[in-house]
Amino acid sequence: MRQARHQIGDQQRSPNRPQPVVVITGGSSGIGRCTAALFAERGWRVGLIARGEEGLEAAAADVVAAGGEVETASADVADAREVDAAASRIEGRFGQIDAWINGAGVSFYAPFEDISEEEFRRVTDVSYMGAVNGTRAALTRMRRRDEGVIVNIGSVVALRGVPLQAPYTAAKFAVTGFTEALRTELIHARSRIHLAIVHPPATNTPFFAHAGSRMEGGVPRPMPPVYEPEVVAAAIYDAVTMRRRSVRVGAATVQFGILNRLMPGLADRLMGRFGWRSQATHAREAQDLRDPAVFGAARRNHAVHGPWRQPGRDRLPRLGTAGSLAFAAGGLALGLWIARSHRNGSE
């Protein structure tokens, strides 16, 4: 695998080969913006799609500072025509699109019965249909040469549902199913287009400030352990350049999936008991950052990081023989993780 990455890098640096092009939806903040800068550093030209002009301009400045070329397009990913028009704009500037990353998403924190039909549908339209619309726009262009990589961004909550986020959890489960179904169609067609999915853990980004909320006991926060967006960006880059099928980022994400597969009833009880308080905070910094962006663009530029940094979570752990070690340590690690979530959620 290291050799494959080296070969791709050599192709990108070759003077006879144009710099590859990546398009990122949700590229104005958080994971998307961080990923854009990483691709620029590695020699890619970057197309950014998001709703807010101010955030797009700031993210574009990051790409330029990283040494890359950038084209931006304002679009609501819930609207297929807007996404297609954005793709055409980027294609008109750079030519063929080599990779497409569906990173746009939004959540709403509240008990299911307190979330309106309109709110539920909006989260679904952005977080699920946004990936569908982006994939359609990418496939339309990649099929012309039967080549390219599409990466859908899932979530740790696509491996195990959590309380207070029913629409977002359901949307990410749907993204996973959609990805698997479409991948089999591409295999059947003997297509060279590669489809991957990356499942991030709770990540220190403005995502939680942008989420809608009608929860009691504070404002939304990530459920610990919380990783830095640079970790997720690196995993996305590997998914593109090494053509990974599915990536679960971080040990907690792996263990979460193991727990739900082996002991789903226990996972139900743990989430029912600890899942509420571990997703809420009274911290003043988190309250000051609140800028819900469910139905419209954020009112201000929110950059890459949020206020929830945990030292030591800025890189992926080396798991070694991941299968056996994760299985053996999963129960203990998750017990400690959920206990920590409960303790930190009361802060």
N, C-alpha and C positions, 0 to 999 in steps of 0.2 A: 504493500500500500504506500509506503514511503517513496518507493521508486516511481509509482504512478503520479504522485503529487509533484515530484521533481520534474517529470517529463512535462506535465501541464505547465509548470512554471517556466520551463525553457521555451515552450511554444509561445507563451505570453510575451516573453522578452525578445523573441526573434524579430529582427527588423523587417522580415518578409511577411510577417503575419500581423494583421491589424489587431490592436488591443481588443480583447473581448468585451462584450457589453452585458451588464446585469441590470435588470429592472426590479425595484423594490417598492411594493405598496406598503403604506404605513411608514414611509421613510422620513417623516418629519420629526420624530422623537423616538426615544427609547431604543428597543432592540433594532428596529429598522434603520434608524439614524446611525447607530453604532456599527451595524453591519455595512452600511454604505461607505463609511470611512475606512473600514478594514479592506473592502474590495478595492477601493481607490489606492490604498497603500500597496496592494499586491498587483497593481498594473491594469486594473479594469476601468473601463468607462462606465459611468453610473447614471441610470435613469431613476428619478424619484417621483412617486405618485402619492399624494395626500390631499386633504381638503384645504388645510390652512396655508395661505401664501407666506405668512411670516415664518412659520415653521419650516416650510420648504426652502426659503431663502437661507435660513440659518443652517439647515442641513447641507445645502449646496455649498456653503462657505466651508463647512467641515471637509467635504470631498475635495475642494480645491486646495485647502491647506494640506491635505494628505497627498497631494500631487496628482489628483485625478481630474478628468473632464466630467462635466455633469450637465444633464438636461432635466428640468423639472416640468411637471404637469399637474395641475390641480384637478382632482376628480373625486367623486364619492364612489367608493368601490361597490356600493350597493346598486349602482346604476351601471348596467352592462355597457350601454352606449358611451357613457363617460369614460369607462375604463378602456374601451376599444379606441376611442379618440386619443386618449393619453398615450396608449401604446404606439399609435400611428405618429404622434408628435415625436416621441423618443426615437422611433425607427427612422423617421425622416432626418433626424440629426445625425444618428450614429450608424444607421444601416442595420444589419441583422442583429437580432437579440439572441444572445447565447444562453443566458440564464434568467429565470424569472422567479422572484421570491414573493409569495403571498403572505405579507406580515401584518396587514391591517386588522385591527380587532378592537372591540370595546365591550365592557361588561356593565352589569347593573346589579348592585348588592341590595338584596331585600328578600324576605320570605316570598315564596312563589305567589301566594295569594295577595301580596301587596304590590306585585308588579303588573302593570296594565297590559292589555293585549298589544297596544301600540309599542310599549317599551320592549316587551318580549320579542315582538317581530323585528324591531329595529336592531337589537343585538344580534338576532339571527341573520338579518340581511347583511350586516357589516361583517360579522365574524365567520359566518358560513358561506353565504352567497357571495361575499366579497372574494373568497378563495375560488369559488366556482367561476365567477366572472373573470377573475385574473387568469385562471387556468385556460379558459376558453380563448381569451385574447392571445395568450402565449402560444397555445397549440395552433391557432389559425396561422400564425407566422412561422412556427417551427416546422410544421408539416411540409412547407414548401421545399425544405431541404432535408427533411427527416432527421433533424439533429437539434439538440438543446437539452437543457435541464430545467425542470420546474420543481421548486421546493415549497411545500405547504407547511405553515407553522401551526403545529398542534399545541399541546399544553400538557402539563402534569395532570390537569383536571380532565383530560381526555382518557386517562388511564383509570381514574377513580373519581366519581362525582363528589362534589362538596356542597355543603349547605350554603344558602344565601347567593348562589350564583347559578341558579337553574338554567337560565337562557344561555349563558356563556358556556357552561359545562356541556349542555346539549349541542351547542354549535360546534364545539371542538370534537365531540364524539362524531358528529356528522362529517366534519372535515376528514377525520381518520377513515371513516367508511367510504367516503367519496374517493379518497386517495387510493385505497386498496382496490376499489372497483375499477377505477380508470386505469390503474397500473396493469390489471389483467387484460384490459382491452388493448393496451399498447403492446403487451406481450403477444397477444393473439395476432395482432397486425404485423408482428415482427418489426416494430418501430424501434429506431435508435434513440428516440426521445426518452429521457430518463425522468422518472417521477419519484421524489423523495418526500419524507415528512420528518420534521424535527420537533421534538417535544421539550420545550424549555421548562425549567423549574420555576418557582416563585423568583422573580427577577427585580432588581432594584432599578425601576424605571418610573416615569410619570403615569404609567398605565392606571394606577390606582387613584390618582388625582383626577383622571379623565373619566373614570367610571361613574355612572349614575348611582345614587344610593338613597335608600329609604330604610336603612337599618338603624336599630336602636343600639346605644352603647358605644357611640363613636363614629369615626369615618373609616373607609376602607384602608386596609394595609395588607401586604403580602404575608401569607402564612409561612413562618420560618421552617427550614433554613432558607435564607435569601441569597441568591447568587448575583454577581455583577453581569451586566449585559455583554461585556467583552467575552465572557465564557460562552454565551449563546451565539454571539457573532462568529466566534471561531468554529463552533460546531456547524453552523450554517455554511460557512466557507468550505469546510471539509465535505459536507453533503453535496455541494456543487462540484468541487474539483476532484473528489474521489468517488463520486457517484454512489454515495451511501444510500441504502434503501430506507432505513429508519434509524433515527438517532434519539436516544433518551439522554438528556443532558443532566449530569450530576447524579451522585449516588442516591440521593433522596428520591429522585424521579424513578430510578430503577427499582428501588425498594418499595415505593408506593405501588407500582404496578404488580410486583411480586405479592405484596400483602393482599391486594384486591383479588388476585387470581387464586391464591391458596386459601385465604380466610376472608371471604367477602362479608360474612356476618360480623366478624370482629371489626372490619373496616367500617361497616355501617355504624356500629356502636361507638367507635372512637370518634368518627366524624360527628355523630349526633351529640356526643358529650362535649367535645373540645373544639369542634369546627367553627362555632359561632364566635366565641370570644377571641380566638386566635386570628380572626380576620378583621378585628376592630381595634382602633386606637384613639386615645384622647390627646395624643401628642400635638402640641401647638403647631409645630412645623408642618405636620401632615394636614392639619386643618387649614393652615394658611395657603397651602398649595392646591387646595380644591379648585378645580376648573372643569366641571363636567362637560364632556364633549360627545354625548350620545347622539344628539340630533343635529349638531353643527360642529364646526371646527373649534378647537380650543381658542380662548381669547388671547393667549399670550404664548410666547415661545417657552417650551418646557425642557429643551435640551435632551440629554441622554439619561442621566441618572436621577433617581429619587433620593429620599432621605433615609433609606433603610439599609445602609451598607453594613455588612458583617465581615470583620477581618478574617482573611483566609478563604473567602468565597469568591476570589477573583481569578481562580484557575480551577480546572477540572482535576479531581483526584485521580491518581493512577491506581486502577482497581486490580491490576494483575490478572489472575485467572478469575475474571469478573463473574462468570456464572456461578461457580461453587462458592466463592467468597460472599457474593451478594445474597445467595440463598441462605448460607449459614448465619450471616450477620444481620439479615433483613429484619427479623423480629425484634432483636435487641435495639438496632439502630432506629427503627421506626417508633419503638416505645419511647426512646429518649427524645426523638424528634417531636413527637406529639406532646410529650410533657413540656418540652421547651416552647412549643407553640402556645400551649395553655398559659405558661408563665409569662411569655412575652406579650401575649394578647391582653393581659390585664394592665399593661403599662400605659 
